[in-house]
Amino acid sequence: MKIPEREHPADLFSEWLDEAIADEGKEMATAMSLSTVGDDGIPDSRMVLLKDADRQGFVFYTNLESRKGRQLKRHPFAALCFHWKGLGRQVRIRGPVEPVSDAEADAYFQSR
């Protein structure tokens, strides 16, 4: 089933994110819970910041040698949860994870 352009979930997410930024500020609005799975099969969650989102997916950065980096390499699936209390909304996402390109990662870390 094809989703009509005006109803694409990424477009709605973008609208909601803009509203959340206006309501809570960028840092709070882009804070998301990232859940991964360890080798023991137990979920592991922590807060990270969304850096970009579009129809291709959601982007965050991490050290690939961190616990979450190692977990994502071994089990390339994750769940995200945004909670925008002031708007009475939450957004849950889950699916496969893949690394950004080396050029994208380099550009991000140069900007820090």
DSSP file (Angstrom, degrees, kcal/mol; ACC not computed):
  #  RESIDUE AA STRUCTURE BP1 BP2  ACC     N-H-->O    O-->H-N    N-H-->O    O-->H-N    TCO  KAPPA ALPHA  PHI   PSI    X-CA   Y-CA   Z-CA
    1    1 A M              0   0    0      0, 0.0     2,-0.4     0, 0.0     0, 0.0   0.000 360.0 360.0 360.0 128.1    0.0    0.0    0.0
    2    2 A K        -     0   0    0      1,-0.0     3,-0.0     0, 0.0     0, 0.0  -0.729 360.0-134.2 -89.2 134.5    1.4    3.4   -1.0
    3    3 A I        -     0   0    0     -2,-0.4     5,-0.1     1,-0.1    -1,-0.0  -0.765  28.2-113.4 -87.2 125.4    1.1    6.2    1.5
    4    4 A P    >   -     0   0    0      0, 0.0     3,-2.0     0, 0.0     4,-0.3  -0.278  28.5-112.7 -56.9 144.7   -0.1    9.4   -0.1
    5    5 A E  G >  S+     0   0    0      1,-0.3     3,-1.5     2,-0.2     6,-0.2   0.865 115.5  51.1 -46.6 -48.8    2.6   12.2    0.0
    6    6 A R  G 3  S+     0   0    0      1,-0.3    -1,-0.3     5,-0.1    -3,-0.0   0.652 112.6  47.7 -70.1 -12.7    0.6   14.4    2.3
    7    7 A E  G <  S+     0   0    0     -3,-2.0    -1,-0.3     4,-0.1    -2,-0.2   0.244  75.0 135.3-111.4  12.5    0.1   11.6    4.8
    8    8 A H    X>  -     0   0    0     -3,-1.5     4,-1.7    -4,-0.3     3,-0.9  -0.417  58.7-131.4 -64.1 132.8    3.6   10.2    5.0
    9    9 A P  H 3> S+     0   0    0      0, 0.0     4,-2.7     0, 0.0     5,-0.2   0.833 105.6  58.1 -56.1 -34.6    4.5    9.5    8.6
   10   10 A A  H 3> S+     0   0    0      1,-0.2     4,-2.2     2,-0.2     5,-0.1   0.860 104.5  51.5 -65.7 -33.8    7.9   11.3    8.3
   11   11 A D  H <> S+     0   0    0     -3,-0.9     4,-2.0     2,-0.2    -1,-0.2   0.913 111.2  46.7 -68.2 -42.1    6.1   14.5    7.2
   12   12 A L  H  X S+     0   0    0     -4,-1.7     4,-2.7     2,-0.2    -2,-0.2   0.916 111.0  52.6 -64.6 -42.4    3.8   14.3   10.3
   13   13 A F  H  X S+     0   0    0     -4,-2.7     4,-3.0     1,-0.2     5,-0.2   0.924 107.8  52.1 -58.5 -43.8    6.8   13.6   12.5
   14   14 A S  H  X S+     0   0    0     -4,-2.2     4,-2.2     2,-0.2    -1,-0.2   0.908 110.5  47.6 -59.4 -43.6    8.5   16.7   11.1
   15   15 A E  H  X S+     0   0    0     -4,-2.0     4,-2.0     2,-0.2    -1,-0.2   0.936 114.1  46.7 -62.0 -46.9    5.4   18.8   11.8
   16   16 A W  H  X S+     0   0    0     -4,-2.7     4,-2.6     1,-0.2    -2,-0.2   0.892 110.4  52.8 -64.4 -39.8    5.2   17.4   15.4
   17   17 A L  H  X S+     0   0    0     -4,-3.0     4,-2.7     2,-0.2    -1,-0.2   0.921 107.7  51.4 -62.9 -43.3    8.9   17.9   16.0
   18   18 A D  H  X S+     0   0    0     -4,-2.2     4,-2.1     1,-0.2    -1,-0.2   0.910 111.3  48.0 -58.3 -42.2    8.7   21.6   14.9
   19   19 A E  H  X S+     0   0    0     -4,-2.0     4,-1.9     2,-0.2    -2,-0.2   0.900 111.6  50.0 -65.0 -40.5    5.8   22.0   17.4
   20   20 A A  H  X>S+     0   0    0     -4,-2.6     4,-3.6     2,-0.2     5,-0.5   0.891 109.2  51.1 -66.4 -39.6    7.8   20.3   20.1
   21   21 A I  H  X5S+     0   0    0     -4,-2.7     4,-2.0     1,-0.2    -1,-0.2   0.917 111.1  48.5 -63.0 -42.8   10.8   22.5   19.5
   22   22 A A  H  <5S+     0   0    0     -4,-2.1    -1,-0.2    -5,-0.2    -2,-0.2   0.860 119.9  39.1 -63.4 -34.8    8.6   25.6   19.7
   23   23 A D  H  <5S+     0   0    0     -4,-1.9    -2,-0.2    -5,-0.1    -1,-0.2   0.887 135.0  14.1 -82.7 -41.7    7.0   24.2   23.0
   24   24 A E  H  <5S-     0   0    0     -4,-3.6     4,-0.4     1,-0.2    -3,-0.2   0.541 105.1-105.3-116.3 -11.2   10.0   22.7   24.7
   25   25 A G     X< -     0   0    0     -4,-2.0     4,-2.3    -5,-0.5     5,-0.2  -0.039  40.9 -78.9  91.2 156.1   13.2   24.0   23.0
   26   26 A K  H  > S+     0   0    0      1,-0.2     4,-2.3     2,-0.2     5,-0.2   0.896 124.2  51.7 -62.0 -45.7   15.4   22.0   20.7
   27   27 A E  H  > S+     0   0    0      1,-0.2     4,-0.5     2,-0.2    -1,-0.2   0.921 115.5  40.8 -62.6 -43.8   17.4   20.0   23.2
   28   28 A M  H >4 S+     0   0    0     -4,-0.4     3,-0.7     1,-0.2    -1,-0.2   0.901 115.6  50.9 -69.6 -39.7   14.3   18.7   25.0
   29   29 A A  H 3< S+     0   0    0     -4,-2.3    -2,-0.2     1,-0.2    -1,-0.2   0.821 112.1  46.0 -69.5 -30.4   12.3   18.1   21.8
   30   30 A T  H 3< S+     0   0    0     -4,-2.3    20,-2.7    -5,-0.2     2,-0.3   0.481  85.3 111.9 -92.8  -1.5   15.1   16.1   20.2
   31   31 A A  E <<  +A   49   0A   0     -3,-0.7    52,-0.5    -4,-0.5     2,-0.3  -0.547  46.0 173.9 -70.1 131.9   15.8   14.0   23.3
   32   32 A M  E     -A   48   0A   0     16,-2.8    16,-2.7    -2,-0.3     2,-0.5  -0.991  35.4-117.5-142.1 148.6   14.8   10.4   22.6
   33   33 A S  E     -AB  47  81A   0     48,-2.6    48,-1.4    -2,-0.3     2,-0.5  -0.752  28.9-159.2 -83.3 127.6   15.1    7.1   24.4
   34   34 A L  E     -AB  46  80A   0     12,-3.6    12,-1.7    -2,-0.5     2,-0.5  -0.949   5.9-166.1-109.7 123.3   17.2    4.6   22.3
   35   35 A S  E     +AB  45  79A   0     44,-3.1    44,-2.0    -2,-0.5    10,-0.2  -0.943  12.7 167.4-114.2 129.9   16.7    1.0   23.1
   36   36 A T  E     -A   44   0A   0      8,-2.8     8,-2.5    -2,-0.5     2,-0.4  -0.650  30.9-115.1-123.0-178.5   19.1   -1.7   21.9
   37   37 A V  E     -A   43   0A   0     38,-0.3    38,-0.1    40,-0.3    40,-0.1  -0.988  20.6-142.8-127.6 132.0   19.5   -5.4   22.9
   38   38 A G    >   -     0   0    0      4,-2.0     3,-2.3    -2,-0.4    30,-0.0  -0.298  36.9 -96.7 -81.7 172.3   22.5   -6.9   24.5
   39   39 A D  T 3  S+     0   0    0      1,-0.3    -1,-0.1     2,-0.1    -2,-0.0   0.734 125.0  62.8 -61.3 -21.7   23.9  -10.4   23.8
   40   40 A D  T 3  S-     0   0    0      2,-0.2    -1,-0.3     1,-0.0    -3,-0.0   0.460 116.4-115.3 -82.4  -0.5   21.9  -11.6   26.8
   41   41 A G  S <  S+     0   0    0     -3,-2.3    -2,-0.1     1,-0.3    -1,-0.0   0.494  73.8 132.0  82.3   2.9   18.7  -10.6   25.0
   42   42 A I        -     0   0    0      1,-0.1    -4,-2.0    -5,-0.0    -1,-0.3  -0.754  60.5-115.3 -93.4 132.8   17.8   -8.0   27.6
   43   43 A P  E     -A   37   0A   0      0, 0.0     2,-0.4     0, 0.0    -6,-0.2  -0.289  26.3-162.2 -63.6 150.2   16.8   -4.5   26.3
   44   44 A D  E     -A   36   0A   0     -8,-2.5    -8,-2.8     2,-0.0     2,-0.3  -0.984   9.0-171.1-137.1 121.2   19.1   -1.6   27.2
   45   45 A S  E     +A   35   0A   0     -2,-0.4     2,-0.3   -10,-0.2   -10,-0.2  -0.870  12.7 156.7-120.0 149.6   17.8    2.0   27.0
   46   46 A R  E     -A   34   0A   0    -12,-1.7   -12,-3.6    -2,-0.3     2,-0.4  -0.966  41.3 -97.7-158.3 164.8   19.4    5.4   27.3
   47   47 A M  E     +A   33   0A   0     -2,-0.3     2,-0.3   -14,-0.2   -14,-0.2  -0.737  43.1 164.0 -92.0 135.4   18.7    9.0   26.2
   48   48 A V  E     -A   32   0A   0    -16,-2.7   -16,-2.8    -2,-0.4     2,-0.5  -0.872  35.5-105.9-137.0 171.4   20.4   10.3   23.0
   49   49 A L  E     -A   31   0A   0     -2,-0.3    12,-0.4   -18,-0.2     2,-0.3  -0.881  24.5-125.8-107.2 133.7   19.7   13.4   20.8
   50   50 A L        -     0   0    0    -20,-2.7    10,-0.2    -2,-0.5     3,-0.1  -0.571  24.7-178.4 -69.2 131.7   18.2   13.2   17.4
   51   51 A K        -     0   0    0      8,-3.5     2,-0.3     1,-0.4     9,-0.2   0.678  64.6  -6.3-105.6 -25.2   20.4   15.0   14.9
   52   52 A D  E     -D   59   0B   0      7,-1.2     7,-3.3     2,-0.0    -1,-0.4  -0.971  55.5-170.5-164.6 154.5   18.3   14.6   11.7
   53   53 A A  E     +D   58   0B   0     -2,-0.3     2,-0.3     5,-0.2     5,-0.2  -0.961  21.4 136.7-152.4 135.6   15.1   12.9   10.5
   54   54 A D  E >  S-D   57   0B   0      3,-2.3     3,-1.2    -2,-0.3    -2,-0.0  -0.846  70.5 -64.7-156.1-166.8   13.6   12.5    7.1
   55   55 A R  T 3  S+     0   0    0      1,-0.3     3,-0.1    -2,-0.3   -45,-0.1   0.654 128.6  59.3 -67.7 -13.5   11.9    9.9    5.0
   56   56 A Q  T 3  S-     0   0    0      1,-0.3     2,-0.3   -46,-0.0    -1,-0.3   0.706 118.1 -90.8 -85.9 -21.6   15.1    7.8    5.0
   57   57 A G  E <   -D   54   0B   0     -3,-1.2    -3,-2.3     2,-0.0     2,-0.4  -0.963  47.7 -50.1 147.3-164.4   15.2    7.5    8.8
   58   58 A F  E     -D   53   0B   0     -2,-0.3     2,-0.5    -5,-0.2    -5,-0.2  -0.928  44.8-150.0-117.1 134.0   16.3    9.0   12.1
   59   59 A V  E     +D   52   0B   0     -7,-3.3    -8,-3.5    -2,-0.4    -7,-1.2  -0.905  24.5 154.6-114.9 131.4   20.0   10.0   12.7
   60   60 A F        -     0   0    0     -2,-0.5     2,-0.4   -10,-0.2   -10,-0.1  -0.943  30.4-131.5-139.8 161.6   21.9   10.0   16.0
   61   61 A Y        +     0   0    0    -12,-0.4     2,-0.3    -2,-0.3   -12,-0.2  -0.905  28.7 159.2-119.6 146.4   25.6    9.7   16.6
   62   62 A T        -     0   0    0     -2,-0.4     2,-0.4   -14,-0.1    -2,-0.0  -0.979  48.4 -90.4-154.4 160.3   27.6    7.5   19.0
   63   63 A N    >   -     0   0    0     -2,-0.3     3,-1.9     1,-0.1     6,-0.5  -0.647  33.8-141.1 -71.2 125.1   31.0    6.1   19.5
   64   64 A L  T 3  S+     0   0    0     -2,-0.4     9,-0.2     1,-0.3    -1,-0.1   0.694 101.4  55.8 -65.6 -17.0   31.0    2.7   17.7
   65   65 A E  T 3  S+     0   0    0      4,-0.1    -1,-0.3     5,-0.1    -2,-0.0   0.455  87.2 101.9 -93.3  -1.9   33.0    1.3   20.5
   66   66 A S  S <> S-     0   0    0     -3,-1.9     4,-2.7     1,-0.1     5,-0.2  -0.254  92.6-100.4 -71.4 169.2   30.5    2.3   23.2
   67   67 A R  H  > S+     0   0    0      1,-0.2     4,-2.7     2,-0.2     5,-0.2   0.938 125.8  46.3 -56.2 -48.3   28.1   -0.3   24.6
   68   68 A K  H  > S+     0   0    0      1,-0.2     4,-2.7     2,-0.2    -1,-0.2   0.892 111.4  52.6 -65.1 -37.2   25.3    0.9   22.4
   69   69 A G  H  > S+     0   0    0     -6,-0.5     4,-1.8     2,-0.2    -1,-0.2   0.923 112.1  44.8 -61.6 -44.6   27.6    1.0   19.4
   70   70 A R  H  X S+     0   0    0     -4,-2.7     4,-2.0     2,-0.2    -2,-0.2   0.902 113.4  50.8 -66.4 -40.8   28.7   -2.6   20.0
   71   71 A Q  H  X S+     0   0    0     -4,-2.7     4,-2.9    -5,-0.2    -2,-0.2   0.924 110.6  48.7 -63.3 -43.6   25.1   -3.7   20.6
   72   72 A L  H  < S+     0   0    0     -4,-2.7    -1,-0.2     1,-0.2    -2,-0.2   0.843 109.6  52.8 -66.8 -32.4   23.9   -2.1   17.4
   73   73 A K  H  < S+     0   0    0     -4,-1.8    -1,-0.2    -5,-0.2    -2,-0.2   0.913 117.5  36.9 -67.1 -41.5   26.7   -3.8   15.4
   74   74 A R  H  < S+     0   0    0     -4,-2.0    -2,-0.2     1,-0.3    -1,-0.2   0.818 134.0  24.6 -80.5 -31.6   25.8   -7.2   16.8
   75   75 A H  S  < S-     0   0    0     -4,-2.9     2,-2.7    -5,-0.2   -38,-0.3  -0.772  76.1-162.7-134.4  85.6   22.0   -6.7   16.8
   76   76 A P        +     0   0    0      0, 0.0    21,-2.3     0, 0.0     2,-0.3  -0.202  56.8  94.2 -77.6  54.2   21.2   -4.0   14.2
   77   77 A F  E     + C   0  96A   0     -2,-2.7   -40,-0.3    19,-0.3     2,-0.3  -0.985  46.6 170.3-137.1 148.5   17.7   -3.2   15.4
   78   78 A A  E     - C   0  95A   0     17,-2.5    17,-2.3    -2,-0.3     2,-0.4  -0.960  24.0-136.7-151.0 166.7   16.6   -0.5   17.8
   79   79 A A  E     -BC  35  94A   0    -44,-2.0   -44,-3.1    -2,-0.3     2,-0.3  -0.982  16.3-163.1-127.5 143.5   13.6    1.3   19.2
   80   80 A L  E     -BC  34  93A   0     13,-3.1    13,-2.4    -2,-0.4     2,-0.4  -0.919   2.9-169.4-121.4 149.7   13.2    5.1   19.8
   81   81 A C  E     -BC  33  92A   0    -48,-1.4   -48,-2.6    -2,-0.3     2,-0.4  -0.951   2.9-168.1-142.2 123.6   10.7    6.9   21.9
   82   82 A F  E     - C   0  91A   0      9,-2.6     9,-1.9    -2,-0.4     2,-0.5  -0.892   6.5-165.2-103.4 138.0   10.1   10.7   21.9
   83   83 A H  E     - C   0  90A   0    -52,-0.5     2,-0.7    -2,-0.4     7,-0.2  -0.962  10.0-179.2-128.1 115.0    8.0   12.1   24.7
   84   84 A W  E >>> + C   0  89A   0      5,-3.0     5,-2.0    -2,-0.5     3,-1.0  -0.788   4.5 179.4-113.5  85.3    6.6   15.6   24.4
   85   85 A K  G >45S+     0   0    0     -2,-0.7     3,-1.0     1,-0.3    -1,-0.2   0.873  76.8  56.2 -56.6 -45.1    4.7   16.1   27.6
   86   86 A G  G 345S+     0   0    0      1,-0.3    -1,-0.3     2,-0.1    -2,-0.0   0.784 114.0  40.7 -61.7 -27.4    3.6   19.7   26.9
   87   87 A L  G <45S-     0   0    0     -3,-1.0    -1,-0.3     2,-0.2    -2,-0.2   0.504 108.1-124.0 -96.1  -7.0    1.9   18.5   23.7
   88   88 A G  T <<5S+     0   0    0     -3,-1.0     2,-0.3    -4,-0.9    -3,-0.2   0.878  70.1 122.8  65.9  37.2    0.5   15.3   25.2
   89   89 A R  E   < -C   84   0A   0     -5,-2.0    -5,-3.0   -73,-0.0     2,-0.3  -0.938  39.1-178.0-132.0 151.5    2.3   13.3   22.5
   90   90 A Q  E     -C   83   0A   0     -2,-0.3     2,-0.4    -7,-0.2    -7,-0.2  -0.985  11.7-155.0-140.4 151.5    4.8   10.5   22.2
   91   91 A V  E     -C   82   0A   0     -9,-1.9    -9,-2.6    -2,-0.3     2,-0.4  -0.993   7.5-165.2-127.0 128.6    6.2    8.9   19.1
   92   92 A R  E     +C   81   0A   0     -2,-0.4     2,-0.4   -11,-0.2   -11,-0.2  -0.945   9.7 176.7-116.4 136.2    7.5    5.3   19.1
   93   93 A I  E     +C   80   0A   0    -13,-2.4   -13,-3.1    -2,-0.4     2,-0.3  -0.984   2.7 173.0-135.5 143.4    9.7    4.0   16.3
   94   94 A R  E     +C   79   0A   0     -2,-0.4   -15,-0.2   -15,-0.3    -2,-0.0  -0.989  23.7  95.2-150.1 149.2   11.4    0.6   15.8
   95   95 A G  E     -C   78   0A   0    -17,-2.3   -17,-2.5    -2,-0.3    -2,-0.0  -0.987  65.9 -24.6 163.1-169.6   13.3   -1.0   13.0
   96   96 A P  E     -C   77   0A   0      0, 0.0     2,-0.4     0, 0.0   -19,-0.3  -0.308  50.1-148.6 -71.5 154.3   16.7   -1.8   11.5
   97   97 A V        +     0   0    0    -21,-2.3     0, 0.0   -25,-0.2     0, 0.0  -0.959  15.9 177.0-124.3 140.2   19.7    0.4   12.1
   98   98 A E        -     0   0    0     -2,-0.4   -25,-0.0     0, 0.0     2,-0.0  -0.990  33.3-103.4-139.6 150.5   22.6    1.1    9.8
   99   99 A P        -     0   0    0      0, 0.0     3,-0.1     0, 0.0     2,-0.1  -0.344  34.7-114.1 -70.1 152.4   25.7    3.4   10.2
  100  100 A V        -     0   0    0      1,-0.2   -41,-0.0     2,-0.1   -39,-0.0  -0.330  49.2 -81.5 -70.7 167.6   25.8    6.7    8.4
  101  101 A S     >  -     0   0    0      1,-0.1     4,-2.4    -2,-0.1     5,-0.2  -0.271  37.3-111.9 -66.9 159.5   28.5    7.0    5.8
  102  102 A D  H  > S+     0   0    0      1,-0.2     4,-2.9     2,-0.2     5,-0.2   0.889 119.9  54.4 -58.5 -39.1   32.1    7.8    6.8
  103  103 A A  H  > S+     0   0    0      2,-0.2     4,-2.4     1,-0.2    -1,-0.2   0.905 108.5  47.8 -63.4 -42.1   31.8   11.2    5.2
  104  104 A E  H  > S+     0   0    0      2,-0.2     4,-2.2     1,-0.2    -2,-0.2   0.923 113.8  47.2 -64.1 -43.8   28.6   12.0    7.2
  105  105 A A  H  X S+     0   0    0     -4,-2.4     4,-2.6     2,-0.2     5,-0.2   0.923 112.8  48.9 -63.9 -44.3   30.2   10.9   10.4
  106  106 A D  H  X S+     0   0    0     -4,-2.9     4,-2.1     1,-0.2    -1,-0.2   0.917 110.7  50.6 -61.3 -43.5   33.4   12.9    9.7
  107  107 A A  H  X S+     0   0    0     -4,-2.4     4,-1.3     2,-0.2    -1,-0.2   0.897 111.5  48.5 -62.5 -41.1   31.4   16.0    8.9
  108  108 A Y  H >X S+     0   0    0     -4,-2.2     4,-0.7     1,-0.2     3,-0.5   0.954 112.6  46.3 -64.1 -49.3   29.4   15.7   12.1
  109  109 A F  H 3< S+     0   0    0     -4,-2.6     3,-0.5     1,-0.3    -1,-0.2   0.804 109.3  55.6 -69.4 -26.6   32.5   15.2   14.3
  110  110 A Q  H 3< S+     0   0    0     -4,-2.1    -1,-0.3    -5,-0.2    -2,-0.2   0.819 104.7  55.5 -68.0 -30.1   34.3   18.1   12.5
  111  111 A S  H <<        0   0    0     -4,-1.3    -1,-0.2    -3,-0.5    -2,-0.2   0.634 360.0 360.0 -78.3 -13.8   31.3   20.4   13.4
  112  112 A R     <        0   0    0     -4,-0.7    -1,-0.2    -3,-0.5    -2,-0.1   0.470 360.0 360.0 -79.7 360.0   31.5   19.6   17.2
